[in-house]
Amino acid sequence: MRFFYAPNACSIGIHVVLEEIGKPYEPAPLDFRNNAQYEPAYVAINPKSKVPALLRDDGTLLTEYPVIAMWLARTNPEAGLVPADLEGQTRCAEFLDYVCGTVHPQAFTRQSRPNRFALRAEDEPAIVAQGRELAVKYMNVIEAGWRGETWVLPSGYSIADSALFFIEHWAARRFNIPLPPHLDAHFKAMLARPAVRRTLELEGLPT
Ligand SMILES: N[C@@H](CCC(=O)N[C@@H](CS)C(=O)NCC(=O)O)C(=O)O
């Protein structure tokens, strides 16, 4: 199984899931500074030019964070990364969709790639500011709807936590956006997990 990621991209959450599972995988880092995601060799594997992507042992490729996370969790049930009951699985999928379908693209991609949203270069600072406002708003939505204790879901640690981690990591360490109280405690709890520390080290980031 080959795991395509870029250091400090959203793929860091899938990296955490792989480290939690603890089985061997082949890491395949892409250098986004050199636009490696658009190189023909990668486009031939993943025409979407995105990470995360997982080339499975049967030669098929999985893309889209929630799908990769769910597939890894369901194929490794002993790791206990997804709730056993339907309601828990449904809430887990709901959380992954919110993070990956709304918070990531609307709030954080606006800040990291404003040129994708602005028609003119002079509009880019306004797009970045809008992304920051949305990040605060969306993180407060998660804060207000917090139903678990330490972890996102009341049933305990799951793939939902790895998704929230990449958002928190960007907010706290990349964009200097304060985390609301539950998210701040959650981020600290994530940083204490051995799998998270290993992931940060593997991606060359401070632990
Ligand atoms: N919908 C995809 C989005 C993935 C995504 O946007 N990944 C970013 C990194 S955080 C990426 O690969 N960007 C490269 C680019 O847009 O050129 C998912 O949830 O997996």
The ligand as a Gaussian input file, in Angstrom:
#p B3LYP/6-31G(d) Opt

LIG

0 1
 N      -11.539000      16.654000      -1.461000
 C      -10.178000      16.247000      -1.216000
 C       -9.334000      17.507000      -1.095000
 C       -7.884000      17.213000      -0.894000
 C       -7.046000      18.469000      -1.033000
 O       -7.529000      19.569000      -1.361000
 N       -5.746000      18.300000      -0.783000
 C       -4.820000      19.391000      -0.956000
 C       -3.786000      19.378000       0.161000
 S       -4.439000      19.906000       1.709000
 C       -4.067000      19.223000      -2.258000
 O       -3.723000      18.118000      -2.615000
 N       -3.807000      20.320000      -2.949000
 C       -3.008000      20.331000      -4.137000
 C       -3.529000      21.291000      -5.138000
 O       -4.688000      21.715000      -5.020000
 O       -2.769000      21.619000      -6.045000
 C      -10.087000      15.404000       0.063000
 O      -10.868000      15.618000       0.995000
 O       -9.242000      14.491000       0.110000

